[in-house]
Amino acid sequence: MANETGKAAQSARSDARMRVTHNLDTRELVFSRDFDAPRPLVFQAFTQPEHLIRWWGPRGWTLTTCEVDFRPGGTWLYCMSGPDGVESWGKSTYREIVAPERVVYLDTFVNADGNPLPGMPEMLITLEFVERDGRTTLVSRTQFEKVEDLRTIVDMGVVQGVTETWDRLDELVVMMAHDQEIILTRLLKAPRALVFRAWTDPKHVAQWWGPDGFTNTVQEIDVRPGGVWRFIMHDPDGVDYPNNIVFNEVVEPERLVYDHGNEGSVDRFHVAVTFEDAGDQTRLTMRSRFASAAARTEAVEEFGAVEGGNQHLNRLEQYLTTM
């Protein structure tokens, strides 16, 4: 790819995982890749030092310095050490942060004192994190002041370096997602429009929601982005459990994305439910992501989240036969 920049104003290269384009007319280098992990988790892995040290750099490289002040105006000073012991220092200055959607920063090569290296270009980088169905598309747009700066970066082998680095990021976030998620699936013998209605219409959802023996009182349900669903679950022993859900995404009849629990609560978790059309049946997938691996473990071991979740879907499956 490095030898192609002088031959065309725009070129592109892609595979099943990484998509790369660079355009000499706009002086822009773009990387795009899909990650099988939710957006907040990918955002966290890309911005928090305890995660960055586990994946930043091409294969065989390690991050030996990682000083992050993650705020607009703050900086990130880092040093990568190669297999041969060669060090590469960089410094980023954050300009815009919209968690977990977008980060804009100015990046440059520096020496160990943090001073820019002569002759090396500055790069304005915009990261966009786009979530869909529990997965994340990460897009990195690097803007250069001069065409020669773009050519310099590509000739340095940055495309291969970023590809290998994002391979390592993918491995980390998949591992983190599995540590923090509960994933339940079920093939339901009903069309997805009906399944979606059973999940969102208060007169239906109150009849089946929750593990075996539970009943429900729906106080309000507003199925739209930003809408709130408040209800009380009554367990067989007579204990009441108030619940609060805020919808982030509603695409009828394809998917629901919501946060379950009060904002700021340690028990709050993120849920993505997808309804996949399978002819006269529906393949339902429910991904619940917890704040940490410890929170997931507690939900499974202390509250029986997996067993309760399966009972939950069993009751939905049975109720659909009555609709």
C-alpha positions in Angstrom: 0.0 0.0 0.0 2.9 2.4 0.8 4.0 2.3 -2.9 0.5 3.1 -4.2 0.2 6.7 -2.9 2.1 8.4 -5.7 0.1 6.6 -8.4 -3.5 7.5 -7.6 -5.4 10.2 -5.9 -7.4 7.6 -4.0 -6.8 4.0 -3.1 -8.5 1.5 -0.9 -7.7 -1.9 0.5 -10.0 -4.1 2.6 -10.5 -7.6 3.9 -13.1 -9.3 6.0 -12.0 -7.4 9.1 -10.2 -4.1 8.3 -11.2 -1.6 5.7 -8.6 1.1 4.7 -8.8 4.0 2.3 -6.6 7.0 1.7 -7.4 10.0 -0.5 -4.7 12.4 -1.7 -7.2 15.0 -2.7 -8.7 15.3 0.8 -5.5 14.3 2.6 -7.3 11.7 4.7 -6.5 8.2 5.8 -9.5 6.1 7.0 -9.6 2.9 9.0 -12.8 1.0 9.7 -13.5 -2.2 11.5 -16.3 -4.1 13.2 -15.8 -5.5 16.7 -18.0 -8.1 18.3 -18.4 -6.1 21.5 -20.7 -3.3 22.6 -19.8 0.3 22.1 -19.2 1.4 25.7 -16.7 -1.5 26.1 -14.8 -0.7 23.0 -14.7 3.0 24.0 -13.4 2.0 27.4 -10.7 -0.2 25.9 -9.6 2.7 23.6 -9.4 5.4 26.3 -8.5 3.9 29.7 -4.8 3.3 30.5 -5.4 -0.1 32.2 -6.7 -1.4 29.0 -4.5 0.5 26.5 -1.4 -1.2 27.9 -2.8 -4.6 27.0 -3.3 -4.0 23.3 -1.7 -0.8 21.9 0.9 -1.4 19.3 1.6 -3.9 16.5 2.4 -7.6 17.2 5.5 -8.0 19.4 5.4 -4.4 20.7 4.6 -3.4 24.2 3.4 -0.1 25.8 6.0 0.8 28.4 4.8 4.3 29.1 1.1 5.3 29.2 0.2 8.5 30.9 -3.5 9.5 30.2 -5.3 12.7 31.1 -8.6 11.9 29.4 -10.4 15.2 29.1 -10.6 18.0 26.4 -7.3 19.7 26.6 -5.7 16.7 28.4 -2.9 14.7 26.8 -1.8 11.1 26.4 1.9 10.4 26.4 3.0 6.9 25.4 6.0 4.9 24.4 6.0 1.7 22.4 8.9 -0.7 22.6 9.6 -3.0 19.6 10.9 -6.6 19.6 14.4 -5.2 18.9 14.2 -2.7 21.8 13.6 0.3 19.6 11.3 2.9 21.2 8.6 5.0 19.5 7.1 7.9 21.5 3.8 9.6 20.7 1.7 12.3 22.2 -2.0 13.0 21.7 -3.9 16.1 22.8 -7.6 15.6 23.2 -9.8 18.2 21.6 -13.3 16.7 21.9 -14.7 13.8 23.9 -18.3 12.6 23.6 -18.5 9.3 25.4 -19.0 6.7 24.1 -19.5 8.1 20.6 -16.6 10.2 19.5 -13.0 11.3 20.4 -11.0 13.9 18.5 -7.3 14.4 19.2 -4.1 15.8 17.7 -1.4 13.2 17.5 2.3 13.6 16.8 5.6 11.8 17.2 7.7 13.1 20.1 10.9 12.3 22.0 11.1 11.0 25.5 10.7 14.6 26.9 7.4 15.0 25.0 8.7 17.4 22.4 7.7 17.0 18.7 10.3 15.3 16.5 11.4 17.6 13.7 10.0 16.8 10.3 7.2 14.5 11.6 3.7 15.4 10.7 0.8 16.3 13.1 -2.3 14.3 12.6 -5.9 15.3 13.5 -7.6 12.0 14.3 -11.4 11.5 14.8 -12.6 8.3 16.3 -16.3 7.3 15.8 -17.8 4.4 17.7 -21.1 3.2 16.1 -23.1 0.5 17.8 -25.6 -1.9 16.2 -27.1 -5.0 17.6 -24.5 -5.2 20.4 -21.6 -4.9 18.0 -19.4 -1.8 17.3 -18.0 -0.3 14.2 -14.9 1.8 14.9 -13.9 4.4 12.3 -10.7 6.3 12.5 -10.3 9.4 10.2 -6.8 10.9 10.1 -6.6 14.4 8.5 -3.2 15.7 7.3 -2.2 19.3 6.5 -0.2 18.3 3.4 -0.3 15.4 0.9 3.4 14.8 1.7 2.5 14.1 5.3 0.0 11.4 4.3 2.6 9.8 2.0 5.2 9.9 4.8 2.9 8.1 7.3 1.8 5.4 4.8 5.4 4.9 3.7 6.3 4.3 7.4 4.0 1.2 7.3 1.3 2.7 9.5 -1.4 0.7 7.7 0.1 -2.6 8.7 0.8 -1.3 12.2 -2.8 -0.1 12.8 -4.2 -3.4 11.4 -2.1 -5.5 13.8 -2.9 -3.1 16.6 -6.6 -3.4 16.0 -6.3 -7.1 15.8 -5.0 -7.0 19.4 -7.9 -4.7 20.4 -10.4 -7.1 18.9 -8.9 -10.0 20.9 -9.1 -7.9 24.1 -12.7 -6.6 23.8 -14.1 -10.0 22.8 -12.5 -11.4 26.0 -13.8 -8.5 28.0 -17.3 -8.8 26.5 -17.5 -12.5 27.4 -16.4 -11.7 30.9 -19.1 -9.0 31.3 -22.0 -10.4 29.3 -24.8 -12.9 29.5 -26.1 -14.0 26.1 -29.4 -15.9 25.8 -30.9 -17.1 22.5 -34.1 -18.8 21.6 -35.9 -19.8 18.3 -39.5 -18.9 18.9 -42.4 -20.4 16.9 -44.0 -17.1 16.1 -43.4 -14.3 13.5 -41.2 -11.5 14.8 -43.8 -8.8 14.6 -45.8 -10.8 17.2 -42.8 -11.5 19.4 -41.8 -7.8 19.3 -45.4 -6.9 20.3 -45.3 -9.4 23.2 -42.1 -7.7 24.4 -43.4 -4.1 24.2 -47.2 -4.0 24.7 -48.0 -3.6 28.4 -51.1 -5.8 28.3 -48.9 -8.7 27.0 -45.5 -8.1 28.7 -47.1 -8.1 32.2 -48.3 -11.6 31.6 -45.0 -13.3 31.1 -42.1 -11.1 32.2 -39.6 -12.5 34.7 -38.6 -15.9 36.1 -41.1 -18.6 37.1 -43.7 -17.5 39.7 -43.2 -13.8 39.2 -46.1 -11.4 38.4 -45.8 -7.8 37.2 -47.4 -4.4 37.6 -46.6 -2.1 34.7 -46.6 1.5 35.8 -45.6 3.1 32.5 -44.0 2.1 29.2 -42.9 4.5 26.5 -41.2 2.4 23.8 -39.1 5.0 22.0 -35.5 6.3 22.3 -35.4 8.1 25.6 -38.7 6.6 26.7 -39.0 5.0 30.2 -40.5 1.7 31.3 -41.3 1.4 35.0 -42.7 -1.7 36.5 -42.8 -3.7 39.7 -42.0 -7.4 39.8 -43.6 -9.4 42.6 -41.9 -12.6 43.5 -43.7 -15.7 44.8 -42.8 -14.8 48.5 -44.5 -11.4 48.2 -41.3 -9.3 47.8 -41.6 -6.4 45.4 -38.8 -5.4 43.0 -39.2 -2.0 41.4 -37.6 -1.8 37.9 -36.6 1.1 35.7 -35.7 0.8 32.0 -34.6 3.6 29.6 -34.8 2.8 25.9 -31.7 3.9 23.8 -32.7 2.4 20.5 -36.1 1.1 19.2 -36.3 -0.3 15.6 -39.6 -2.1 15.3 -39.7 -5.1 14.9 -35.9 -5.7 14.7 -34.3 -4.7 17.9 -34.5 -3.0 21.3 -31.5 -1.5 23.2 -32.0 -0.3 26.7 -30.4 0.3 30.1 -32.0 -1.6 33.0 -31.6 0.0 36.4 -31.4 3.5 37.8 -28.7 5.7 36.4 -25.6 5.6 38.5 -26.7 2.4 40.3 -24.0 -0.3 40.6 -26.7 -2.8 39.5 -27.4 -1.1 36.2 -26.8 -3.1 33.1 -27.1 -2.7 29.3 -29.3 -4.9 27.2 -29.6 -5.4 23.4 -32.5 -7.6 22.2 -32.6 -8.6 18.5 -35.5 -10.2 16.7 -34.3 -12.0 13.6 -36.9 -13.1 11.0 -36.7 -16.8 10.4 -39.8 -17.3 8.2 -42.7 -18.1 10.4 -40.3 -18.2 13.4 -38.1 -15.7 15.2 -34.6 -16.1 16.4 -34.3 -13.9 19.5 -31.0 -13.0 21.1 -30.7 -11.1 24.4 -27.3 -9.7 25.3 -27.0 -8.3 28.9 -23.8 -6.5 29.6 -22.8 -5.7 33.2 -20.5 -2.9 34.4 -17.7 -5.4 35.2 -16.8 -9.1 35.2 -17.4 -9.1 39.0 -20.9 -7.6 38.5 -21.7 -10.3 36.0 -20.4 -13.0 38.3 -22.5 -11.7 41.2 -25.6 -11.6 38.9 -25.0 -15.3 37.9 -24.0 -16.7 41.3 -26.0 -14.6 43.7 -29.1 -13.9 41.7 -29.3 -16.8 39.3 -29.3 -14.5 36.2 -28.7 -17.3 33.7 -31.3 -19.7 35.1 -33.8 -16.8 35.6 -33.1 -15.6 32.1 -33.9 -18.9 30.6 -37.1 -19.2 32.6 -37.9 -15.7 31.4 -37.7 -16.8 27.8 -39.5 -20.1 28.5 -42.5 -18.0 29.8 -42.4 -15.8 26.7 -42.3 -18.9 24.5 -45.4 -20.3 26.3 -47.3 -17.0 26.3 -46.8 -16.7 22.5 -48.9 -19.8 22.0 -51.8 -18.0 23.6 -51.6 -14.8 21.5 
